[in-house]
Amino acid sequence: MKRYSFKIALLLFTIVALASCSKKIVKNDDDNVPVTVTNENVDMSAFYQADWRTFKSGGNVEIGSGSKSLSSSMQMKMIRNKSIYVSVRPVLGIEAAKMVINGDSILLVDKLHKRYILEKASLLTNGIPVTVGALQDIFLGRAFELGKGSLTQDLKDDFTISVKDNKVILTPKNQFNGFDYNFVYDSRNNIVSLNVIPSSSGASTYSVTYGKVQGSVAGKVATKANVATKLNGNSLKLEMEYKDINWNESFTIDTNIPKNYKRIEGKDIMKLLGGS
């Protein structure tokens, strides 16, 4: 269990930050209600995102590789457009590892082995300009445009709308060099997936799908995310589910590096994930 705890914290950022092309559809609770979607009856305002200040949640995380899997409780805190904190707590609520993204840096702390990584967040995104705000939208299943922010009425003209197989697809008109991305919604305007399609052949495939969409002060958010990818040729799956969500509470996020911990270089991240 110990050697997996740090990997969970790393994967929470590595996989989700690069989340992409999905073929699996996670059904929402009201998907059994028959609604036919056409280009004519799509209401763009149904996808606008409301503002929020802070997010706090408990929940569970499960990671699987091949036939093996590990589950753990977790706690997440987010301050809008500023920082993200994820605490992995596999036994009796005791923190074994944590991840803190603050500004353009990422801090990964393995408390079981007293080691940490502190690097630029771009180390894990291959130069893709994913801001803290964009990462928060990815975690919650909210549409956004890279470089501009969450989808609001002010950005409506930056997206195109199409309908396929009774699903609504929102695509930012300005795509990032190297990949295309879009957001897929079901007939009830609940997000189904964030799709990122690499333009270069041989690029790694990532996928994220969403479920259990709920209304909130921040608009509709997904309380369940399923992620899949491959690392070192091995299939990896990650599932996160948020519970007991609280919005706009006042709190701080500790970004300090623990004393007497050993620093691990960023280039060793993939070795750690691969178990070497």
C-alpha positions, 0 to 999 in steps of 0.5 A: 500500500505504501508504494502506491500512495505517492503514485496516486498523488502524482497521477491526480495531476499527471493524468487529469492535466493531460486528460483527453480523447474518450470513447467510454460514456459515463451515464448520468442519473437522468440519462433515461429521460428521452430527449432529442437534441438538434442544432436548432434546440441547443441553448448555449446558455445551458453551458455557461459557468458560474463563478465561485471562490473556494471548493472543499470536498472529501471523497474517494480515489481508485487507481488501477493498473492491469488487474491490480487496483488500490482505493483510498479516501482523499480530501481536496481543496481549491481556491479559484484560479490560485491553488489546488490541494489534494490529500491522499489518506489511505488509512484512518484519515491519515495523510500519506501524500499530498499534491499542491499546485500553486500558481505555475508550480507543483509540489508533490510530497510523499510523507511515507518516505519523506521526499518531495518534488517541486517543479514548474507545472509545465514539466507535466504538461509538455508545454501545454498552457494549462493554468490552475483555473483550467485544471480546476475546470478539468477536475469539475467537468466545466467547459473552458477555453485555454488562455481565456478561462471558463465558458461564460456568455462573454466567450460564447462566440469563441465556441462552435456547437455541433450535434452527433449521436444525440450529444452536444459538442462544444469546440473552442475555435482557437485550438492549441498547436499540437492537439484539438480539444472539445467538450461533449454533453448529453441530451440533458446538458450534463457533461460527458467527456473532455476530448483532447486529440493529439495531431501527431501520430504516435502521441500518448492517448489519454481519456476522461469521462464524467458522471453524477453531474449536480447543480451547484453555486458554480453551475453544473459540476461533475462529482465523478471523473474516470481517467485512463491512459498508458504509462511505460506501456502499462494501462492505468485507470484513475477514478475520483468521486467527490463527496460532502462538497462545500463552496465558498468557505474560508481556508488557507492551503499550506504550500510549505515544503516539509523540513528534512525531506529529500528532494527528487528531481522532476525528471524522475517522476516517470520512474516513480510512476513506473515503479522503478 
